[in-house]
Amino acid sequence: MRPLRVSRCLLLVLLAALTLAGCARRQAAYYAPGPAAAGGPYIPAGGAYAAQGYATAVPYNLDTGDRVRVSVFGQDGVSNSYFVDAAGYVNIALIGPVAARGLTAPALAGAIAGRLRDGFVRDPHVSVEVEAYRPFYILGEVNAPGQYPYQPGMTLETAIAIAGGYSPRADKRAALLTRNINGVPAKSKVPLQTQLRPGDTVNVAERWF
């Protein structure tokens, strides 16, 4: 009888271990970052994630329509607000146009400092901050499609609300997001919790059933 009791004990231990292992696997799958949690894109089966382009932690790159505040210590004639123009430049007093498209605000500050150091200011202290972001666009099955000002923290749901909400024929499950990633337009079907970035285009599709 003793070997039988030992076998039963071993069997119970094995069953408990398998149960715990199954729970651990389920927990890991639940907490693993997915497209909705990370703000990344959802692409139908057969596609791939491009989280680096849709994640909110990606540094913000300047482009046409952004307005930046440039501050140069001790140089009131240079310190001012500037727009990034259609060619991707900011036309800075004293030094002229400086390429801004694709740069982060700190990188632009470094570029301006370099130009000022070249014969204008001995040791320039420059800071750049984004004062106003370029707009986003929303098209398709919303009540008021068009161009709208961007505010940090916006999601697709927020954008749809700003555009007057869904039309009666709208597909409310997701939307098509177009975003420039490294200078190349990328399109992906994304969940409504995805955070927008300036310059994004949202297209709400028509439902077919």
SERO-4910 file (N, C-alpha, C, O; in steps of 0.05 Angstrom, whole numbers):
BEGIN
 pado doro    nc1    nc2    nc3   cac1   cac2   cac3    cc1    cc2    cc3    oc1    oc2    oc3
  Met    A     17    -24      0      0      0      0     17     25      0      9     45    -12
  Arg    A     41     25     13     58     48     14     67     58    -13     66     82    -19
  Pro    A     76     39    -32     84     48    -58     61     61    -73     65     80    -88
  Leu    A     36     51    -69     13     63    -82      9     91    -73      3    109    -89
  Arg    A     12     96    -46      8    123    -35     29    142    -46     24    165    -53
  Val    A     54    132    -49     76    148    -59     70    156    -88     75    178    -96
  Ser    A     60    136   -104     54    142   -132     32    163   -134     33    180   -151
  Arg    A     12    160   -117    -10    180   -118      1    208   -111     -7    227   -123
  Cys    A     19    209    -91     30    235    -83     46    247   -106     44    271   -112
  Leu    A     62    230   -120     78    239   -142     59    249   -165     65    269   -177
  Leu    A     37    235   -169     18    243   -190      6    270   -183      3    286   -201
  Leu    A     -1    274   -158    -13    300   -150      7    322   -153      0    344   -162
  Val    A     32    317   -146     53    338   -149     57    345   -178     59    368   -185
  Leu    A     57    325   -196     60    330   -225     37    346   -236     41    364   -252
  Leu    A     12    338   -227    -11    353   -237    -10    382   -228    -17    400   -243
  Ala    A     -2    387   -203      0    414   -193     21    430   -208     17    453   -214
  Ala    A     43    417   -214     65    431   -229     55    438   -257     60    460   -267
  Leu    A     41    420   -270     30    425   -297     10    448   -297      9    465   -314
  Thr    A     -7    448   -276    -27    470   -273    -13    497   -270    -21    516   -282
  Leu    A      7    498   -252     22    523   -248     36    532   -273     37    556   -279
  Ala    A     47    513   -288     61    520   -313     42    532   -333     48    551   -347
  Gly    A     17    520   -334     -3    530   -352    -11    558   -344    -15    575   -362
  Cys    A    -14    563   -319    -22    590   -309      0    610   -316     -6    632   -324
  Ala    A     25    602   -312     47    620   -318     48    627   -347     52    651   -354
  Arg    A     42    608   -365     42    614   -393     20    633   -400     23    652   -416
  Arg    A     -4    629   -388    -26    647   -393    -21    675   -383    -28    694   -397
  Gln    A     -8    677   -360     -2    703   -349     18    718   -367     15    742   -372
  Ala    A     39    704   -376     59    716   -393     46    726   -419     52    748   -429
  Ala    A     28    710   -430     15    718   -455     -3    743   -450     -5    760   -467
  Tyr    A    -15    744   -427    -33    766   -421    -18    792   -417    -27    813   -427
  Tyr    A      5    791   -403     20    815   -398     40    822   -419     52    844   -419
  Ala    A     44    805   -438     63    811   -460     53    835   -475     29    836   -482
  Pro    A     70    854   -482     60    878   -496     50    871   -524     64    858   -539
  Gly    A     26    879   -529     13    874   -555      8    901   -569     15    922   -558
  Pro    A     -5    900   -592     -9    925   -607    -26    945   -593    -21    969   -594
  Ala    A    -47    936   -578    -64    955   -565    -50    967   -541    -53    991   -536
  Ala    A    -35    950   -525    -22    960   -501      1    979   -508      5    999   -494
  Ala    A     15    973   -529     39    989   -536     33   1012   -555     51   1028   -560
  Gly    A      8   1013   -564      2   1034   -583     12   1028   -611     12   1045   -629
  Gly    A     20   1003   -616     30    994   -642      8    988   -661    -16    987   -653
  Pro    A     15    983   -686     -6    978   -706    -16    950   -705     -2    931   -698
  Tyr    A    -41    947   -713    -52    921   -717    -54    916   -747    -66    931   -762
  Ile    A    -41    894   -756    -42    887   -784    -55    860   -786    -48    842   -770
  Pro    A    -73    855   -805    -87    830   -806    -68    806   -809    -44    810   -815
  Ala    A    -78    782   -805    -62    758   -806    -45    757   -831    -54    763   -853
  Gly    A    -20    749   -828     -2    748   -851     16    773   -852     35    773   -867
  Gly    A     10    794   -836     26    818   -836     47    817   -814     53    796   -804
  Ala    A     57    840   -807     78    842   -787     75    868   -771     63    887   -782
  Tyr    A     84    868   -747     83    893   -731    105    912   -739    127    903   -746
  Ala    A     99    938   -739    120    958   -744    119    977   -720    116   1002   -723
  Ala    A    123    966   -696    119    982   -672    138   1006   -670    131   1026   -657
  Gln    A    161   1003   -682    180   1026   -679    169   1051   -692    176   1073   -684
  Gly    A    151   1048   -712    140   1071   -725    114   1082   -712    107   1105   -716
  Tyr    A    101   1065   -696     75   1072   -684     77   1076   -654     58   1085   -642
  Ala    A     99   1068   -642    101   1070   -613    103   1100   -605    115   1116   -619
  Thr    A     90   1106   -582     90   1134   -573    117   1143   -563    122   1167   -561
  Ala    A    135   1124   -557    162   1132   -546    181   1140   -568    203   1150   -561
  Val    A    174   1137   -593    192   1145   -614    196   1175   -613    176   1190   -611
  Pro    A    221   1185   -615    226   1214   -614    211   1229   -636    208   1218   -658
  Tyr    A    201   1253   -630    186   1268   -649    204   1282   -669    222   1297   -661
  Asn    A    199   1278   -695    214   1291   -716    198   1314   -728    175   1312   -734
  Leu    A    211   1337   -731    198   1361   -741    193   1358   -771    206   1343   -786
  Asp    A    172   1373   -780    165   1373   -808    149   1398   -814    143   1414   -796
  Thr    A    142   1401   -839    127   1425   -848    102   1429   -832     86   1410   -828
  Gly    A     97   1453   -823     74   1460   -807     79   1462   -777     63   1475   -763
  Asp    A    100   1451   -767    107   1454   -739    116   1482   -734    129   1495   -751
  Arg    A    110   1492   -710    121   1518   -701    139   1513   -677    130   1501   -657
  Val    A    163   1523   -678    182   1519   -657    190   1546   -644    190   1567   -657
  Arg    A    196   1544   -619    206   1567   -604    236   1564   -601    245   1546   -587
  Val    A    252   1582   -613    281   1581   -611    290   1602   -591    283   1626   -594
  Ser    A    305   1594   -571    315   1613   -551    346   1611   -551    357   1590   -548
  Val    A    358   1635   -555    387   1636   -555    395   1656   -533    388   1679   -534
  Phe    A    409   1646   -513    416   1662   -490    432   1687   -498    453   1685   -512
  Gly    A    422   1710   -490    436   1735   -496    433   1746   -524    445   1766   -532
  Gln    A    415   1732   -540    411   1741   -568    381   1744   -573    368   1727   -586
  Asp    A    371   1767   -563    342   1771   -566    333   1774   -595    310   1768   -601
  Gly    A    351   1783   -612    343   1786   -640    340   1760   -655    327   1759   -675
  Val    A    351   1738   -644    349   1712   -656    327   1696   -643    313   1680   -656
  Ser    A    323   1699   -617    303   1684   -602    275   1692   -612    267   1716   -611
  Asn    A    260   1672   -621    234   1678   -633    219   1652   -639    231   1630   -635
  Ser    A    194   1654   -649    179   1631   -658    183   1629   -688    182   1649   -703
  Tyr    A    187   1605   -698    191   1600   -727    175   1577   -736    172   1557   -722
  Phe    A    164   1579   -761    150   1556   -773    170   1540   -790    188   1551   -802
  Val    A    166   1514   -791    180   1497   -810    165   1500   -836    142   1493   -838
  Asp    A    179   1511   -857    166   1518   -882    161   1493   -900    168   1471   -892
  Ala    A    150   1498   -923    143   1476   -941    167   1460   -950    165   1436   -957
  Ala    A    190   1473   -951    215   1459   -958    229   1445   -935    249   1431   -939
  Gly    A    218   1448   -911    229   1435   -887    250   1451   -873    266   1440   -858
  Tyr    A    251   1478   -877    271   1495   -864    257   1514   -845    234   1521   -847
  Val    A    273   1524   -825    266   1546   -809    285   1569   -816    309   1566   -817
  Asn    A    273   1592   -821    289   1616   -830    296   1632   -805    281   1650   -797
  Ile    A    319   1627   -794    328   1639   -769    341   1666   -774    357   1669   -792
  Ala    A    333   1686   -758    346   1713   -760    376   1710   -756    385   1695   -739
  Leu    A    390   1726   -771    419   1728   -769    434   1706   -786    454   1712   -799
  Ile    A    423   1681   -785    438   1660   -799    423   1648   -823    435   1633   -839
  Gly    A    398   1655   -827    383   1646   -850    371   1618   -847    367   1610   -824
  Pro    A    364   1605   -869    350   1579   -867    367   1557   -856    390   1554   -862
  Val    A    354   1541   -838    367   1518   -826    349   1494   -831    325   1495   -825
  Ala    A    360   1472   -841    343   1448   -846    332   1437   -820    348   1432   -801
  Ala    A    306   1432   -819    293   1422   -795    278   1396   -799    274   1381   -780
  Arg    A    270   1391   -824    254   1367   -829    269   1341   -821    292   1337   -828
  Gly    A    256   1325   -805    267   1300   -797    284   1302   -772    293   1281   -761
  Leu    A    289   1326   -762    305   1329   -738    287   1330   -713    264   1338   -714
  Thr    A    298   1322   -690    285   1326   -665    291   1355   -656    308   1368   -667
  Ala    A    276   1365   -636    281   1392   -627    310   1396   -616    322   1416   -622
  Pro    A    321   1376   -600    349   1380   -592    368   1380   -615    388   1394   -615
  Ala    A    363   1363   -636    381   1363   -659    380   1389   -674    401   1399   -683
  Leu    A    356   1401   -676    354   1427   -689    369   1448   -673    382   1466   -684
  Ala    A    367   1447   -646    382   1466   -629    412   1463   -634    426   1484   -635
  Gly    A    422   1439   -637    450   1435   -643    458   1446   -670    479   1458   -673
  Ala    A    440   1443   -690    446   1454   -717    447   1484   -717    464   1496   -729
  Ile    A    428   1497   -702    428   1526   -700    453   1536   -685    465   1556   -693
  Ala    A    460   1522   -664    484   1530   -649    509   1528   -666    526   1546   -665
  Gly    A    510   1508   -683    533   1505   -701    535   1528   -720    557   1538   -726
  Arg    A    512   1536   -731    512   1559   -750    519   1585   -736    534   1601   -747
  Leu    A    509   1589   -712    515   1613   -697    545   1614   -689    557   1635   -689
  Arg    A    556   1591   -683    584   1590   -675    603   1597   -698    626   1605   -694
  Asp    A    593   1593   -722    609   1598   -746    610   1628   -753    600   1636   -774
  Gly    A    622   1644   -735    626   1672   -741    606   1691   -730    609   1715   -735
  Phe    A    586   1681   -715    566   1700   -704    567   1702   -674    568   1724   -663
  Val    A    566   1679   -660    566   1679   -631    588   1660   -621    589   1637   -632
  Arg    A    604   1668   -602    627   1651   -594    618   1626   -581    627   1604   -589
  Asp    A    600   1627   -562    592   1603   -547    561   1603   -544    551   1609   -522
  Pro    A    547   1597   -566    517   1600   -565    504   1579   -547    512   1555   -548
  His    A    485   1587   -531    468   1569   -515    440   1570   -527    426   1589   -525
  Val    A    433   1548   -541    408   1547   -556    389   1526   -546    398   1504   -539
  Ser    A    364   1532   -544    344   1512   -537    321   1515   -557    315   1537   -567
  Val    A    309   1492   -564    286   1492   -583    264   1475   -571    269   1453   -561
  Glu    A    240   1485   -571    217   1469   -562    195   1472   -583    192   1493   -596
  Val    A    178   1451   -585    156   1452   -604    134   1469   -591    124   1462   -570
  Glu    A    127   1490   -605    106   1508   -594     79   1501   -604     59   1504   -589
  Ala    A     77   1491   -629     51   1482   -640     57   1460   -660     76   1463   -677
  Tyr    A     42   1439   -659     47   1416   -677     31   1419   -703     11   1433   -704
  Arg    A     41   1407   -724     27   1406   -749      1   1391   -746     -1   1374   -728
  Pro    A    -19   1396   -762    -45   1384   -758    -46   1354   -766    -27   1344   -778
  Phe    A    -68   1341   -759    -73   1314   -769    -98   1316   -787   -112   1336   -787
  Tyr    A   -103   1294   -802   -125   1294   -821   -142   1269   -816   -131   1248   -809
  Ile    A   -168   1272   -819   -186   1250   -815   -206   1249   -838   -218   1270   -845
  Leu    A   -208   1226   -851   -224   1223   -875   -243   1200   -872   -242   1185   -852
  Gly    A   -261   1196   -892   -278   1173   -892   -304   1177   -877   -316   1199   -878
  Glu    A   -313   1156   -863   -340   1155   -852   -341   1169   -824   -347   1156   -804
  Val    A   -336   1195   -824   -341   1212   -800   -358   1235   -809   -361   1241   -833
  Asn    A   -371   1249   -790   -390   1269   -797   -377   1295   -807   -389   1311   -822
  Ala    A   -352   1300   -799   -339   1325   -808   -310   1320   -814   -292   1327   -799
  Pro    A   -305   1306   -837   -277   1300   -844   -261   1326   -850   -273   1346   -857
  Gly    A   -235   1325   -847   -219   1349   -853   -193   1349   -837   -183   1329   -828
  Gln    A   -182   1373   -834   -157   1378   -821   -162   1390   -793   -178   1408   -791
  Tyr    A   -148   1380   -772   -153   1390   -745   -126   1394   -731   -107   1380   -736
  Pro    A   -126   1413   -711   -102   1417   -696    -96   1392   -679   -114   1379   -668
  Tyr    A    -70   1386   -677    -61   1363   -660    -56   1372   -632    -46   1394   -627
  Gln    A    -63   1355   -613    -57   1359   -585    -44   1334   -574    -53   1312   -580
  Pro    A    -22   1336   -558     -9   1312   -548    -28   1294   -533    -45   1303   -518
  Gly    A    -24   1268   -536    -40   1248   -522    -65   1240   -537    -80   1223   -527
  Met    A    -70   1250   -560    -94   1243   -575    -93   1214   -585    -72   1204   -592
  Thr    A   -116   1202   -585   -119   1175   -597   -137   1176   -621   -149   1197   -627
  Leu    A   -140   1154   -635   -159   1153   -657   -187   1159   -648   -202   1172   -661
  Glu    A   -194   1149   -624   -221   1154   -613   -225   1184   -610   -247   1195   -616
  Thr    A   -205   1198   -599   -207   1227   -596   -210   1241   -622   -227   1259   -625
  Ala    A   -195   1233   -642   -196   1245   -669   -224   1242   -681   -235   1260   -693
  Ile    A   -236   1218   -678   -262   1213   -689   -283   1230   -675   -301   1240   -688
  Ala    A   -280   1234   -649   -299   1251   -634   -296   1280   -643   -317   1293   -647
  Ile    A   -272   1289   -648   -267   1317   -657   -280   1321   -684   -290   1342   -691
  Ala    A   -280   1300   -701   -291   1301   -728   -321   1296   -728   -332   1290   -749
  Gly    A   -334   1299   -705   -363   1297   -704   -374   1269   -700   -398   1265   -702
  Gly    A   -357   1249   -696   -366   1222   -691   -370   1207   -718   -365   1218   -739
  Tyr    A   -378   1182   -715   -381   1165   -738   -406   1172   -754   -426   1182   -744
  Ser    A   -404   1167   -780   -428   1168   -797   -443   1142   -793   -432   1123   -782
  Pro    A   -468   1140   -802   -483   1115   -798   -471   1091   -811   -477   1068   -803
  Arg    A   -454   1094   -832   -443   1072   -847   -415   1064   -838   -402   1048   -851
  Ala    A   -405   1076   -816   -377   1073   -809   -371   1045   -797   -388   1033   -784
  Asp    A   -347   1035   -803   -336   1012   -790   -323   1021   -764   -303   1036   -765
  Lys    A   -335   1013   -741   -326   1024   -716   -305   1006   -701   -298   1011   -678
  Arg    A   -295    986   -715   -277    967   -702   -248    977   -702   -233    971   -684
  Ala    A   -240    991   -723   -212   1000   -726   -212   1022   -747   -233   1030   -757
  Ala    A   -188   1031   -754   -186   1051   -775   -159   1048   -789   -140   1036   -778
  Leu    A   -157   1059   -813   -132   1058   -828   -116   1083   -821   -125   1106   -825
  Leu    A    -91   1079   -812    -74   1102   -804    -50   1103   -824    -37   1083   -829
  Thr    A    -46   1127   -835    -23   1132   -852     -4   1150   -837    -12   1172   -828
  Arg    A     22   1142   -836     42   1157   -821     68   1156   -836     76   1135   -847
  Asn    A     82   1179   -837    108   1179   -849    128   1167   -829    132   1178   -807
  Ile    A    141   1146   -837    161   1133   -820    187   1133   -836    190   1120   -857
  Asn    A    207   1148   -825    232   1152   -839    229   1163   -867    243   1155   -885
  Gly    A    209   1181   -869    205   1194   -895    188   1178   -914    183   1187   -937
  Val    A    178   1155   -907    163   1138   -925    135   1134   -913    132   1126   -890
  Pro    A    113   1140   -928     86   1136   -918     81   1106   -913     85   1090   -930
  Ala    A     71   1100   -889     65   1073   -882     36   1072   -873     26   1089   -858
  Lys    A     21   1052   -883     -7   1049   -877    -11   1023   -861      1   1003   -867
  Ser    A    -29   1025   -841    -35   1001   -825    -62   1004   -812    -70   1026   -804
  Lys    A    -76    982   -810   -102    982   -796    -95    980   -766    -82    961   -758
  Val    A   -105    999   -750    -97   1000   -722   -121   1002   -704   -143   1010   -713
  Pro    A   -119    993   -679   -141    995   -660   -146   1024   -652   -129   1042   -656
  Leu    A   -170   1029   -642   -178   1057   -636   -163   1069   -613   -164   1094   -609
  Gln    A   -149   1053   -597   -133   1064   -575   -106   1074   -583    -91   1085   -567
  Thr    A    -99   1070   -608    -73   1079   -618    -70   1109   -616    -88   1124   -623
  Gln    A    -47   1118   -606    -42   1147   -603    -33   1159   -630    -17   1147   -645
  Leu    A    -45   1182   -636    -38   1196   -660    -12   1212   -657     -3   1217   -635
  Arg    A     -1   1219   -680     22   1237   -680     16   1259   -701     -1   1255   -719
  Pro    A     28   1282   -698     23   1304   -718     29   1294   -746     48   1280   -751
  Gly    A     12   1303   -764     15   1296   -792      2   1270   -800      1   1263   -824
  Asp    A     -8   1254   -781    -22   1229   -787    -47   1234   -803    -60   1255   -801
  Thr    A    -55   1214   -819    -80   1214   -833    -96   1190   -825    -86   1167   -828
  Val    A   -120   1194   -815   -138   1173   -806   -160   1170   -827   -172   1189   -835
  Asn    A   -165   1145   -835   -186   1140   -854   -205   1119   -842   -198   1096   -837
  Val    A   -230   1128   -836   -250   1110   -825   -265   1097   -848   -278   1111   -864
  Ala    A   -264   1071   -849   -275   1056   -872   -306   1053   -869   -317   1056   -847
  Glu    A   -318   1047   -891   -347   1041   -892   -351   1011   -886   -336    994   -896
  Arg    A   -370   1005   -869   -376    977   -864   -393    966   -886   -409    980   -898
  Trp    A   -389    940   -890   -403    927   -912   -425    907   -903   -437    893   -919
  Phe    A   -430    907   -877   -451    889   -867   -462    901   -841   -480    889   -829
***
